[in-house]
């Protein structure tokens, strides 16, 4: 129970097993790194996440119940930071996504759907409930 392995989100179980996996400390206190990396680990642990998505140079931090979640631990989340999120939403026909920020509440709309931006402290109060509200 020291590490958590999350797999690359794919359509079939055999494709998932062949793709690269990511490793996170089971609890963020066991890891090192900057604040953003620690918050990302905390979000993954709080949801007991199983998947992330990566395709060539595009990556989404985690997928939970088909909702893409990015951890952008900064004060301002601009629309141009979300190109990959919108690409994922269009490719998998998902209408909602979520970005975990440092201290920002926002809602960014595109043709692909709606991305809610919420602060990490607020998200971590009730992570699964936040996903339902997204």
Secondary structure, 3 states (H helix, E strand, C coil): CCEEEEEECCCCHHHHHHCCEEEEECCHHHCCCCHHHHHHHHHHHHHCCCEEEEECCEEEEEEECCEEEEECCCCCCCHHHHHHHHHHHHHCCCCEEEEEECCCCEEEECCCCEEEEEEHHHHCCCHHHHHHHC
